[in-house]
Amino acid sequence: MTLRHTQKITPRCLLLIALLSLFAACAMAQDSSARPPENPAAPPSASGGPTAALRDVLSAACSQSHNEFVRFLTTRNKESFARLSAGSRVAFMKRFVLLNEPGKPTVTSNPSGRPSVRCETPEVTTEMQIGGAEIRENVAFLPMELRDATDTTGTTARRVTMGFVREDGEWKLLSLGLLLLDLPSLEMEWDRAEIQPNELSAIEWLKKIAEAIEAYRKTYARLPESLANLGPPLHGTANGQAAGLMDSDLATGMKNGYAFRYVIVGASSLGALAKFELAATPLNYGRTGLRSFFRDAGGVYHGADRQGAIGNEMDPRVP
């Protein structure tokens, strides 16, 4: 890519480009005469064959469309992809177009009829030219060239061979370069990488909830009955039923892999000021988080690994 564009691509993506170039070189070094030509009589998939399947995969990855992309995963990989967090799914799709932002895909054909996918984002635009498929029974290999759309000399071009396998009559992704797509083996690793950020954000969301509750008390001279009372109103201005003090996701009690619980405590007929407790627990213990967090009635935050159960004031304080 040109210098002004490579600044928009992450170092991780640049490393991936280098790896893909190496894998592609290895693949292209094989004797191409040993590979049979594309068989036009092969049973087509629902998307029209492996070439059309790769075209649609790249378009879905460009626009970061989960629903479209998942159509081209094998059954085993599809199940794991569905369990990944939204962030991990996006990160995986980015690997196919090497762009950070969602783009607008455009499909054209060169004079020989080979499809080309152009992925346009506000900062960078790439073009991916798909070569002819080489089919071996139920497996197909397709060369692909990816380059910066502004490059007219081809100096930024990178080549990789994509693998597809026919499953239930449709072509599904098998490999990226020579790397087999085995999402189940990566699924837990990716989730573990997100645990610490999820836990840190859970603490921050607890603090935001506490601030919203106190703001509600100041405005309406009472505590809200539930977190839903803190969310945005569906229509009109903020009110006691929907105070507009936090976003709708948090008002439902679920955000970033954690579930949030709110309980009113401490009120009495003698006029004692009502207090409240908050708790945050992983929605999927071991994958979206390990620690449970608890804000006691005195405003102190606690955290501990409780195997997914709700924490309490006996847990260690969170710094």
C-alpha positions in Angstrom: 0.0 0.0 0.0 1.2 3.6 -0.4 2.7 5.3 2.5 -0.4 7.5 3.2 -2.6 4.5 3.2 -0.5 2.0 5.3 -0.8 4.4 8.2 -4.5 3.5 8.3 -3.8 -0.3 8.6 -2.8 -1.8 11.9 0.6 -3.4 12.5 -1.3 -6.7 13.0 -2.8 -6.4 9.5 0.6 -5.6 8.1 2.0 -8.8 9.7 -0.9 -10.7 8.3 -0.1 -9.4 4.8 3.5 -10.6 5.1 2.3 -14.1 6.2 -0.2 -14.3 3.5 2.4 -13.4 0.9 4.7 -16.2 2.3 1.8 -18.7 2.2 0.8 -17.7 -1.3 4.4 -18.1 -2.5 4.5 -21.6 -1.1 1.2 -22.5 -2.7 2.1 -21.1 -6.2 5.5 -22.9 -6.1 3.6 -26.2 -6.5 3.5 -27.7 -10.0 0.3 -26.1 -11.4 0.1 -28.8 -14.0 -0.6 -31.3 -11.3 -3.9 -29.5 -10.6 -6.8 -30.1 -12.8 -8.5 -27.1 -14.4 -11.8 -25.7 -13.1 -14.5 -28.1 -14.0 -17.4 -26.2 -15.5 -19.7 -29.2 -15.1 -19.2 -29.4 -11.3 -22.4 -29.1 -9.3 -22.8 -25.4 -8.5 -23.4 -24.2 -5.0 -26.3 -21.9 -4.1 -24.0 -19.0 -4.7 -22.9 -20.3 -8.2 -19.6 -22.0 -7.5 -16.4 -21.4 -5.6 -15.5 -18.2 -7.5 -18.9 -16.6 -6.8 -18.6 -17.9 -3.2 -15.3 -16.1 -2.7 -16.7 -13.0 -4.3 -19.6 -13.0 -1.8 -17.3 -13.8 1.1 -15.1 -10.7 0.3 -18.2 -8.5 -0.1 -19.6 -9.6 3.3 -16.2 -9.1 5.0 -15.9 -5.7 3.4 -19.2 -4.5 4.8 -18.7 -6.6 8.0 -22.0 -8.3 7.5 -22.2 -11.2 10.0 -25.3 -12.7 8.5 -23.9 -12.8 5.0 -20.4 -14.0 6.0 -21.6 -16.9 8.2 -23.3 -18.4 5.1 -19.9 -19.4 3.8 -18.6 -21.1 6.9 -18.6 -24.9 7.4 -21.1 -26.2 10.0 -18.4 -26.7 12.6 -17.0 -23.2 12.1 -20.4 -21.6 11.9 -21.3 -22.8 15.4 -18.1 -21.3 16.8 -18.5 -18.0 14.9 -22.0 -17.6 16.3 -20.6 -17.9 19.9 -17.9 -15.3 19.4 -18.5 -11.8 20.6 -19.4 -9.2 18.1 -15.9 -7.7 18.3 -14.2 -11.1 17.6 -16.5 -11.7 14.6 -15.6 -8.3 13.2 -11.9 -8.9 13.8 -12.1 -12.2 12.0 -13.8 -10.7 8.9 -11.2 -7.9 8.8 -8.5 -10.5 8.0 -10.1 -11.0 4.6 -9.9 -7.4 3.4 -7.2 -6.0 5.7 -9.3 -2.9 6.5 -10.3 -1.7 10.0 -13.6 0.1 9.1 -16.7 -1.3 7.4 -16.6 -0.5 3.7 -18.9 -0.4 0.7 -18.3 -3.4 -1.6 -18.5 -3.1 -5.4 -18.2 -6.1 -7.8 -16.9 -5.7 -11.3 -15.4 -8.0 -13.9 -12.2 -7.8 -15.9 -12.1 -8.4 -19.7 -11.6 -12.1 -19.1 -14.8 -12.2 -16.9 -12.9 -12.7 -13.6 -14.7 -10.9 -10.7 -13.0 -8.1 -8.8 -14.3 -6.8 -5.4 -13.6 -3.2 -4.5 -13.9 -2.3 -0.8 -14.2 1.4 -0.3 -13.8 3.0 3.2 -13.5 6.7 4.1 -9.8 6.3 4.4 -8.6 3.4 2.3 -9.9 1.5 -0.7 -8.6 -1.9 -1.7 -9.3 -4.1 -4.8 -9.3 -7.9 -4.7 -9.0 -9.7 -8.0 -10.1 -13.3 -8.0 -8.4 -15.8 -10.3 -9.7 -19.0 -11.8 -10.7 -21.8 -9.5 -8.9 -25.1 -9.5 -11.2 -27.9 -8.3 -10.1 -31.2 -6.9 -13.3 -33.2 -6.3 -14.9 -31.4 -3.3 -12.0 -29.0 -2.7 -11.3 -25.8 -4.7 -8.4 -23.4 -4.6 -8.6 -19.8 -5.9 -5.8 -17.3 -6.3 -6.6 -13.8 -5.1 -4.6 -10.6 -5.6 -5.2 -7.8 -3.1 -3.9 -4.3 -3.8 -4.4 -0.6 -2.9 -7.0 0.8 -5.4 -4.7 3.8 -6.0 -1.8 1.7 -7.1 -1.5 1.6 -10.9 1.9 -0.1 -11.0 1.0 -3.2 -9.0 3.9 -2.7 -6.5 1.5 -3.1 -3.5 -0.1 -6.3 -4.8 -0.3 -9.2 -2.5 -1.3 -12.7 -3.6 -2.9 -15.5 -1.6 -4.6 -18.8 -2.4 -8.0 -19.3 -0.8 -9.4 -22.7 -0.1 -13.1 -23.8 -0.3 -14.7 -27.2 0.4 -18.1 -28.4 -0.8 -20.5 -29.1 2.1 -24.1 -30.1 1.4 -23.7 -28.9 -2.2 -22.5 -25.4 -1.3 -18.9 -24.0 -1.2 -17.6 -23.1 2.2 -14.4 -21.5 3.4 -11.6 -24.0 4.1 -8.4 -22.0 4.4 -7.0 -18.5 4.3 -3.7 -19.0 2.4 -2.4 -22.3 3.8 -4.0 -21.7 7.2 -7.0 -23.9 7.8 -9.9 -22.1 9.3 -10.5 -24.0 12.6 -12.6 -21.6 14.6 -13.4 -24.0 17.5 -9.7 -24.2 18.3 -9.4 -20.4 18.3 -12.7 -19.7 20.0 -11.6 -20.1 23.6 -8.3 -18.3 23.0 -10.1 -15.2 21.5 -12.7 -15.2 24.4 -9.9 -15.3 26.9 -8.2 -12.3 25.3 -11.4 -10.4 25.8 -12.0 -11.3 29.5 -9.8 -8.6 31.0 -11.2 -5.8 28.9 -14.7 -7.0 29.6 -14.0 -7.1 33.4 -12.6 -3.6 33.3 -15.6 -2.3 31.4 -18.0 -4.0 33.8 -16.5 -2.0 36.7 -16.8 1.2 34.7 -20.5 0.4 33.9 -21.2 -0.3 37.5 -19.9 3.2 38.3 -22.0 4.7 35.5 -25.1 3.0 36.8 -24.4 4.3 40.3 -24.0 7.8 39.0 -27.2 7.6 37.0 -29.1 6.3 40.1 -27.8 9.3 42.2 -28.7 11.7 39.3 -32.2 10.1 39.2 -32.6 10.5 43.0 -31.6 14.2 42.8 -34.1 14.9 40.0 -37.1 12.8 41.3 -36.4 12.7 45.1 -36.5 8.9 45.1 -34.6 5.9 43.8 -35.6 4.4 40.5 -37.6 1.2 40.8 -35.4 -0.6 38.2 -32.6 0.0 35.7 -35.2 0.4 33.0 -36.2 3.7 34.6 -32.8 5.1 33.8 -32.9 4.3 30.1 -33.9 6.7 27.2 -37.6 7.4 26.6 -39.2 5.9 23.5 -41.0 9.1 22.7 -41.0 12.6 24.1 -38.9 14.0 26.9 -37.2 12.3 29.8 -39.4 11.4 32.8 -39.5 9.3 35.9 -40.3 6.1 33.9 -37.5 6.7 31.4 -35.0 9.3 32.7 -32.6 9.1 29.8 -29.6 8.8 32.1 -27.9 5.9 30.3 -28.1 3.9 27.1 -30.8 1.3 26.3 -28.4 -1.6 26.4 -27.3 -0.9 30.0 -30.9 -0.2 31.0 -31.8 -3.8 30.1 -29.2 -5.0 32.5 -26.8 -6.5 29.9 -23.7 -5.1 28.3 -20.3 -6.2 27.1 -20.7 -9.8 28.3 -22.0 -8.9 31.8 -25.4 -8.9 33.5 -26.1 -6.1 35.9 -28.4 -6.3 39.0 -29.8 -3.4 41.1 -31.4 -3.8 44.5 -32.8 -1.1 46.9 -31.8 -1.6 50.5 -31.7 0.3 53.8 -35.0 2.3 53.7 -37.0 2.2 57.0 -40.2 3.6 58.4 -38.1 5.8 60.7 -36.9 7.8 57.8 -33.5 6.1 57.0 -32.3 7.1 53.6 -32.8 4.3 51.0 -29.5 2.9 49.7 -28.8 0.5 46.9 -26.5 -2.4 45.8 -25.3 -3.3 42.4 -23.9 -6.5 41.0 -22.2 -7.5 37.7 -21.8 -11.1 36.7 -20.4 -12.7 33.5 -23.1 -13.7 31.1 -21.0 -16.7 30.1 -18.6 -17.5 32.9 -15.1 -18.3 31.6 -15.7 -16.7 28.2 -17.1 -13.2 28.7 -15.6 -12.9 32.2 -14.3 -14.6 35.3 -14.8 -12.2 38.1 -18.1 -11.1 39.6 -18.3 -7.5 40.9 -20.4 -6.0 43.7 -21.0 -2.4 44.8 -22.2 -2.4 48.4 -24.6 0.0 50.0 -21.7 2.2 51.2 -20.4 2.6 47.6 -17.4 0.3 47.9 -16.6 -1.9 44.9 -15.7 -5.6 45.4 -14.6 -8.3 42.9 -13.8 -12.0 43.0 -14.0 -15.2 40.9 -17.3 -16.7 42.0 -17.7 -19.2 39.2 -20.4 -16.9 37.7 -22.4 -16.4 41.0 -23.2 -13.0 42.4 -20.6 -11.3 44.6 -21.0 -9.7 48.0 -19.3 -7.2 50.4 -17.0 -10.0 51.7 -15.1 -10.1 48.4 -11.8 -8.2 48.0 -12.1 -4.6 47.3 -11.5 -3.5 43.7 -8.7 -0.8 43.6 
